[in-house]
Amino acid sequence: MVEAFAVASGKGGTGKTTSTLALGMALAEEYDVTVVDADTGMANLLFHAGLADVETTLHDVLVEGGAPVEAATYERFGMRVVPCGTSLAAFEAAEPERLRAVVADLAADADVLLLDSPATLGSKSAILPIVLADRVVIVLQATIPAVSDGLKVQEYALSYGTDVAGTIFNRVRGDVESAAEKADRYFEGPLLATVPESEAAQQARAAGRPLLAHAPDSEAATAYRAAAARLDPRDGDSGDVADRFRSAVVPDPP
Protein backbone atom coordinates (compact mmCIF):
# COMPACT_ATOMS: atom_id res chain seq x y z
CA MET A 1 0.00 0.00 0.00
CA VAL A 2 1.01 3.63 -0.38
CA GLU A 3 -0.66 6.99 -0.07
CA ALA A 4 0.94 10.39 -0.54
CA PHE A 5 -0.07 13.35 1.59
CA ALA A 6 0.96 16.94 0.92
CA VAL A 7 1.22 18.95 4.12
CA ALA A 8 0.51 22.53 3.04
CA SER A 9 -0.48 25.86 4.50
CA GLY A 10 -0.56 28.69 1.97
CA LYS A 11 1.56 30.92 4.19
CA GLY A 12 4.68 30.68 6.31
CA GLY A 13 4.86 30.50 10.07
CA THR A 14 2.00 28.08 10.68
CA GLY A 15 4.26 25.23 11.85
CA LYS A 16 3.93 23.17 8.69
CA THR A 17 7.30 21.44 8.99
CA THR A 18 6.78 20.73 12.68
CA SER A 19 3.42 19.23 11.72
CA THR A 20 4.89 17.13 8.91
CA LEU A 21 7.48 15.49 11.14
CA ALA A 22 5.04 15.06 14.02
CA LEU A 23 2.54 13.29 11.76
CA GLY A 24 5.38 11.23 10.31
CA MET A 25 6.62 10.01 13.67
CA ALA A 26 3.10 9.22 14.86
CA LEU A 27 2.23 7.33 11.67
CA ALA A 28 5.57 5.48 11.77
CA GLU A 29 4.35 3.60 14.85
CA GLU A 30 2.11 1.64 12.46
CA TYR A 31 3.24 2.38 8.90
CA ASP A 32 6.42 2.56 6.84
CA VAL A 33 6.78 6.34 6.45
CA THR A 34 8.93 8.50 4.18
CA VAL A 35 9.01 12.28 4.66
CA VAL A 36 10.18 14.47 1.76
CA ASP A 37 11.10 18.14 2.03
CA ALA A 38 9.43 19.29 -1.18
CA ASP A 39 9.99 22.96 -0.29
CA THR A 40 12.99 23.22 -2.59
CA GLY A 41 13.23 27.01 -2.32
CA MET A 42 12.90 27.51 1.45
CA ALA A 43 13.99 24.18 2.90
CA ASN A 44 13.57 23.86 6.64
CA LEU A 45 13.01 20.21 7.43
CA LEU A 46 16.71 19.35 7.65
CA PHE A 47 17.06 21.63 10.69
CA HIS A 48 14.09 20.00 12.43
CA ALA A 49 15.39 16.49 11.79
CA GLY A 50 19.03 16.94 12.79
CA LEU A 51 20.25 16.69 9.18
CA ALA A 52 21.84 20.11 8.74
CA ASP A 53 25.30 18.62 8.10
CA VAL A 54 24.45 15.96 5.52
CA GLU A 55 26.28 16.11 2.20
CA THR A 56 23.58 14.88 -0.19
CA THR A 57 20.08 16.39 -0.30
CA LEU A 58 17.11 16.45 -2.64
CA HIS A 59 18.73 19.33 -4.55
CA ASP A 60 21.47 16.91 -5.63
CA VAL A 61 18.83 14.52 -6.92
CA LEU A 62 16.79 17.08 -8.88
CA VAL A 63 19.50 17.90 -11.42
CA GLU A 64 20.36 16.23 -14.70
CA GLY A 65 22.60 13.27 -13.98
CA GLY A 66 22.11 13.84 -10.27
CA ALA A 67 22.47 11.53 -7.30
CA PRO A 68 20.01 8.65 -6.79
CA VAL A 69 17.34 9.43 -4.26
CA GLU A 70 18.70 6.68 -2.01
CA ALA A 71 21.80 8.83 -1.44
CA ALA A 72 19.62 11.63 -0.06
CA THR A 73 17.46 9.37 2.12
CA TYR A 74 18.26 9.09 5.82
CA GLU A 75 16.85 6.90 8.59
CA ARG A 76 15.73 9.19 11.39
CA PHE A 77 13.29 8.79 14.28
CA GLY A 78 11.72 5.60 12.95
CA MET A 79 11.09 6.93 9.44
CA ARG A 80 12.97 7.77 6.25
CA VAL A 81 13.67 11.45 5.66
CA VAL A 82 14.65 13.11 2.37
CA PRO A 83 15.84 16.64 3.23
CA CYS A 84 16.39 19.51 0.83
CA GLY A 85 19.38 21.84 0.99
CA THR A 86 19.47 25.58 1.58
CA SER A 87 21.84 26.70 -1.18
CA LEU A 88 20.35 29.26 -3.58
CA ALA A 89 22.60 28.04 -6.38
CA ALA A 90 21.46 24.44 -5.83
CA PHE A 91 17.83 25.55 -5.84
CA GLU A 92 18.30 27.38 -9.14
CA ALA A 93 19.99 24.33 -10.69
CA ALA A 94 17.29 21.91 -9.55
CA GLU A 95 14.50 20.98 -11.96
CA PRO A 96 11.21 20.69 -10.02
CA GLU A 97 9.65 18.43 -12.65
CA ARG A 98 12.11 15.72 -11.59
CA LEU A 99 10.27 15.51 -8.27
CA ARG A 100 7.68 13.37 -10.06
CA ALA A 101 10.16 10.54 -10.67
CA VAL A 102 11.67 10.92 -7.19
CA VAL A 103 8.31 10.52 -5.48
CA ALA A 104 7.48 7.61 -7.78
CA ASP A 105 10.68 5.81 -6.75
CA LEU A 106 9.99 6.44 -3.06
CA ALA A 107 6.44 5.11 -3.41
CA ALA A 108 7.80 1.61 -3.99
CA ASP A 109 9.16 1.36 -0.44
CA ALA A 110 6.63 3.22 1.70
CA ASP A 111 3.14 2.91 3.07
CA VAL A 112 2.85 6.66 3.62
CA LEU A 113 4.61 9.54 1.87
CA LEU A 114 4.48 12.97 3.50
CA LEU A 115 5.46 15.89 1.26
CA ASP A 116 6.39 18.99 3.24
CA SER A 117 5.11 21.54 0.72
CA PRO A 118 6.16 25.15 0.07
CA ALA A 119 4.28 27.80 2.00
CA THR A 120 3.01 29.67 -1.06
CA LEU A 121 1.52 28.76 -4.43
CA GLY A 122 3.65 31.15 -6.48
CA SER A 123 5.63 28.72 -8.64
CA LYS A 124 5.41 25.34 -10.36
CA SER A 125 7.71 23.81 -7.76
CA ALA A 126 5.35 25.04 -5.02
CA ILE A 127 2.24 23.61 -6.64
CA LEU A 128 3.61 20.25 -7.71
CA PRO A 129 3.48 18.49 -4.29
CA ILE A 130 -0.23 19.31 -3.97
CA VAL A 131 -0.90 17.98 -7.48
CA LEU A 132 1.12 14.78 -6.84
CA ALA A 133 -0.52 13.99 -3.52
CA ASP A 134 -3.56 11.79 -3.03
CA ARG A 135 -4.73 14.02 -0.20
CA VAL A 136 -3.65 17.28 1.38
CA VAL A 137 -3.41 18.16 5.07
CA ILE A 138 -3.91 21.91 5.50
CA VAL A 139 -2.07 23.46 8.44
CA LEU A 140 -3.60 26.69 9.71
CA GLN A 141 -3.53 29.22 12.46
CA ALA A 142 -6.75 30.73 13.74
CA THR A 143 -6.23 34.03 11.93
CA ILE A 144 -8.01 35.50 8.93
CA PRO A 145 -4.88 35.57 6.69
CA ALA A 146 -3.99 31.97 7.52
CA VAL A 147 -7.53 30.72 6.89
CA SER A 148 -7.73 32.71 3.65
CA ASP A 149 -4.46 31.26 2.36
CA GLY A 150 -5.50 27.78 3.48
CA LEU A 151 -8.66 28.12 1.41
CA LYS A 152 -6.52 28.86 -1.64
CA VAL A 153 -4.62 25.63 -1.03
CA GLN A 154 -7.92 23.76 -0.77
CA GLU A 155 -9.31 25.32 -3.94
CA TYR A 156 -6.22 24.44 -5.93
CA ALA A 157 -6.03 20.90 -4.55
CA LEU A 158 -9.65 20.14 -5.37
CA SER A 159 -9.30 21.62 -8.86
CA TYR A 160 -6.59 19.03 -9.61
CA GLY A 161 -8.38 16.09 -8.04
CA THR A 162 -6.47 16.03 -4.74
CA ASP A 163 -8.76 15.35 -1.80
CA VAL A 164 -8.58 17.21 1.50
CA ALA A 165 -7.61 14.86 4.32
CA GLY A 166 -8.46 17.52 6.88
CA THR A 167 -7.14 20.53 8.72
CA ILE A 168 -4.81 21.07 11.64
CA PHE A 169 -5.18 24.31 13.56
CA ASN A 170 -1.74 24.87 15.02
CA ARG A 171 -0.37 27.20 17.70
CA VAL A 172 -3.86 27.71 19.13
CA ARG A 173 -4.12 30.00 22.13
CA GLY A 174 -7.23 29.43 24.21
CA ASP A 175 -10.17 29.65 21.82
CA VAL A 176 -10.35 26.10 20.50
CA GLU A 177 -14.06 26.31 19.68
CA SER A 178 -13.48 29.23 17.32
CA ALA A 179 -10.85 27.25 15.41
CA ALA A 180 -13.16 24.24 15.16
CA GLU A 181 -15.99 26.42 13.91
CA LYS A 182 -13.79 27.87 11.15
CA ALA A 183 -12.74 24.38 10.08
CA ASP A 184 -16.33 23.14 9.88
CA ARG A 185 -17.52 26.21 8.03
CA TYR A 186 -14.85 26.63 5.38
CA PHE A 187 -12.93 23.41 4.80
CA GLU A 188 -13.51 19.99 3.32
CA GLY A 189 -12.52 17.02 5.44
CA PRO A 190 -12.49 16.79 9.24
CA LEU A 191 -10.69 18.92 11.78
CA LEU A 192 -7.82 16.55 12.54
CA ALA A 193 -6.57 18.39 15.63
CA THR A 194 -6.20 21.70 17.39
CA VAL A 195 -2.59 21.93 18.53
CA PRO A 196 -1.91 24.34 21.40
CA GLU A 197 0.87 26.91 21.32
CA SER A 198 3.89 25.13 22.76
CA GLU A 199 7.32 26.19 23.92
CA ALA A 200 8.30 22.55 23.46
CA ALA A 201 7.91 22.90 19.69
CA GLN A 202 10.33 25.83 19.61
CA GLN A 203 12.77 23.98 21.85
CA ALA A 204 12.55 20.89 19.63
CA ARG A 205 13.42 22.90 16.54
CA ALA A 206 16.40 24.47 18.32
CA ALA A 207 17.56 21.01 19.37
CA GLY A 208 17.24 19.62 15.82
CA ARG A 209 14.67 17.03 16.86
CA PRO A 210 11.02 16.49 15.92
CA LEU A 211 8.51 17.48 18.58
CA LEU A 212 7.46 13.88 19.27
CA ALA A 213 11.07 12.92 19.94
CA HIS A 214 11.90 15.99 22.02
CA ALA A 215 8.71 16.29 24.07
CA PRO A 216 6.62 13.14 23.51
CA ASP A 217 4.31 13.80 26.47
CA SER A 218 3.53 17.43 25.66
CA GLU A 219 -0.03 18.52 24.87
CA ALA A 220 1.05 19.42 21.34
CA ALA A 221 2.53 15.96 20.74
CA THR A 222 -0.67 14.34 22.01
CA ALA A 223 -2.72 16.47 19.60
CA TYR A 224 -0.54 15.43 16.66
CA ARG A 225 -0.95 11.76 17.54
CA ALA A 226 -4.70 12.27 17.48
CA ALA A 227 -4.42 13.92 14.06
CA ALA A 228 -2.36 11.03 12.70
CA ALA A 229 -4.89 8.51 14.01
CA ARG A 230 -7.66 10.30 12.09
CA LEU A 231 -5.78 10.27 8.77
CA ASP A 232 -6.41 6.55 8.16
CA PRO A 233 -4.06 6.06 5.15
CA ARG A 234 -5.59 4.34 2.17
CA ASP A 235 -4.32 1.14 0.57
CA GLY A 236 -3.09 2.33 -2.83
CA ASP A 237 -1.20 0.11 -5.25
CA SER A 238 2.41 1.32 -5.28
CA GLY A 239 2.84 0.61 -8.99
CA ASP A 240 -0.27 2.53 -9.98
CA VAL A 241 0.66 5.41 -7.69
CA ALA A 242 4.20 5.54 -9.10
CA ASP A 243 2.89 5.61 -12.67
CA ARG A 244 0.56 8.48 -11.79
CA PHE A 245 3.41 10.44 -10.23
CA ARG A 246 5.66 10.00 -13.26
CA SER A 247 2.96 11.18 -15.67
CA ALA A 248 1.64 14.07 -13.57
CA VAL A 249 1.26 17.36 -15.44
CA VAL A 250 3.14 20.28 -13.91
CA PRO A 251 0.56 23.09 -13.80
CA ASP A 252 1.12 26.83 -13.97
CA PRO A 253 0.73 28.68 -10.67
CA PRO A 254 -2.66 30.28 -9.99
N, C-alpha and C positions, 0 to 999 in steps of 0.2 A: 504494500500500500504506500501511497505518498499523496500528500496534499501540500500545496504551497500557499502560505499566507504572506501578504504584504502588511507590514506594520507601518502605518502612515499617519500624518497629522495635518498637513497643509500649512503649518507654520512651525518655526523653531521654538525651543524652550518648553515644550510640553512634557518632556521626559520620554520621548519615543524610543531612544536607544536603551534607556533603563528598562522600559517596558518590554522591548524585544528580548533582552537577555533574561529578564525575570520569567517571561512566558516560556522561553526556551528551557531554562533550568527546571521549571515546574513540569513541563511536558516530558522532559527527558527521564523523569521517574517512571514513565510508562512507554514512551516511544523513542525511536532512534531519531534524534533531532540534529539538523544542520542549520546554523545561523549564518547568513550572508550579509555583510555590510554593502548594500547596494547604493549607498549614498557616496558615489564616487567623487563628488566635488567637495563635500564637507564631511569627510569620514570622521567618525567619533568612536565607533565601537571598539577599536583596538585599545583605546585608553581604558574603557570600562572592563575589558576582558584580560588585562595584563599582558597585552601583545604589542606594546609600543616599540619594542626593540627587535621585532622579527624582521628578517631580511626580505622575504617574499610575501607580497600581498596581492590582492585582486587586481590592482593596477598592472602588475607584471604579467597577469594572465590575459588582460583585455587589450593586448597589442598584437600586431601581426608577428607570428613566430614566437609568441610569448611562452611563459612557463605553463606547465600543466596545472590544472586547478588543484591537484593533489599536493603540489608544492606550497600552495598558499592556504592549506587546510590544517588546522591545529586542533588537537584534542584538549578541551578545556572544560572543567566543571561539569563533566558528564555528557558533553555534547561536542559536536564538531563546529568550529568557528572559522569562517573565511573573512578575515579583516581586509579593509581597504587602506591604502596609504594616505599620507597627507601632503605629498609633494604636488605643487601646482603643475610642474613640468610633466609628471607622470599622469596626472589627470588629463592634461591636454593631449597627451599621446594615446591615451586609452580610447578604444572604440566601443561605445556603449552597446551597440548592436551585438557584440560578442557575448554579452551577458546572457543572451538566449541559449547559446550552446553550453555555457558554464552551468547554468541552472539545470539544463537538461542532463548533463553529466552527473550532477549532484543528486538528481532525482532517483538515480539508480540505486543509491545506497542510503536512502533516508525514508522514514515514515512521515516526517514533518519537515518542511523547509520554511524558515522564517526569513523574510527579506526586509531588512531594516532600510526603509525607503527614504529618499530625500524629503526635506521638510516643505519644499515648494513644488509647484507643477510647471515651472518655467522652462523646461528643456526636455528633449527626448529621453535623456538619461534619467530624468526625474520621474517621468511618466511610466517608463518601461516596467518597473517592478509591479506597479498596480495592474498593468495589462497582462503580465505573465501570471500573476497569482490566481489561484482558484477563488480565494476570499480575501477580503481586506479587514484588518482590525484598525479602527480609527481611534487614535489617542488624542484626547482633548483636555483642555482646562475649562473650568466653568466661567468663561468670559465670552463676551459677544464676538470679539475677533477670532478666538480659537474655534468657537462653534461655527462661525461663518466659513472659515477656511476648511474646517472638517466637512462641511456640507459640499464644498467644491470637490473634495476628494471623493465623497460618496457619489456625486453626480457623474464624475468622470469614470469611476469604477463601474457603475451600473451601465453606462453608455457603451462600455467595451465588454460587457458580459461577466464582469467580476462581481461576485456576490459580497454582501457586507456580513462579516461574521459577527460583528457587534462593536460596541464602543467601550472604551475605558476612559473614565474621567479621572485624571491624575492630578496630584498636588491639591487635593480638595481641602479647603479649610472650613470646617463647621457645617455648612449648609448642604448636606448630602441630598436632601429631598429635592432641592432646586436642580441639582445636577441630574438626578434621575428623571425629573420632569422634562428637562431639555432633551434627554436621550429619547424618551418615549415620544415626544412631540415631533422631533425633526429627523430621526435617523432610523434606517432599516436595521433589522437585527436587534438582539437583546442588549441591554446594558450589562456588560460582562463584569464590571467591578467599578466601585469608586475607591480610589487609592488616596489615603490621606497624605497631606504634606508631611515629609519625613526627613529629619536630619540624617537618618541612617542612609538614605539614598545618596545624599551629598558626600557623606563619609566613605561610602562604598566606591563611588567614582574616584575620589582622591586616592583610595587605596588600590585602585586598579582591579577591583573585584565586583562581580555582579551583586546586586542587592541580596539575593537569596543565599549567596555564599557568605556575604559579610554580616548580614543581620537576619538570619533565617526566621527568627521568632518575632520580628517587628510586625506592626499592624499592616504596613505597606506590603511586606512579603506575603502575609496571610491573604491580603486582597488579591494579589497577583496569582496565588495558587487557586483561588476561587475562580478567577477569570480563565485560567488555563483549563480548569475542570469543565467549564461551560463551552469551550471551543469544540469539543467532540470531533477530532479530525476524521475526515472521510476516507474511505478505502478506495483510493484511485489506483489504476494500473500504472506502474512506473513507466512502462514503455509508451503507453498512450500519452501520458503527461509529458514525457520527454519529447515526443514528436510534436506535440502542441507548442512547447517552448521553442523548439528550433524553428518552427514555421511562423511564429508570432510576428505580426506586422508592427513595426515601430511607428507609432502615431506622431503627428505634430502636436506640440503643446497647445492647450486651450487658449 
